[in-house]
Amino acid sequence: MDQPQDPHIRIKTRPQAGLLERIVFFALGLVVLVAAFFFIGIALIAGAILAGLFLIRLWWRKRKLLRAEQNTYVEGEYTVIETAITDQRAAPGK
């Protein structure tokens, strides 16, 4: 009698990396990690500077608006070019 055999799974793996290859990959990983650290640091600093500038701009505009509210009148000069009757009632004498 033939007994069924368990199926065998064959996995192809690459041979173990040599010492030089491991050192090179470790060095490259370390360089990428340091570069990512500096990039995140620079991005956070730039974001903080931009947020600060934005808040200063908002404060400045609010300050100007509050000062403008204190002066409720507007000064200026004008010249009458043409007069017009703006009242809709009939003009006197007609």
Number of C-alpha atoms within 10 A of each C-alpha: 3 4 5 6 6 6 6 6 6 6 6 6 6 6 6 8 9 8 8 9 11 12 12 11 11 12 12 12 12 12 12 12 12 12 12 12 12 12 12 12 12 12 12 12 12 12 12 12 12 12 12 12 12 12 12 12 12 12 12 12 12 12 11 11 11 11 11 11 9 8 8 7 8 5 4 5 4 5 5 5 6 5 6 6 7 6 7 6 7 7 8 5 4 4
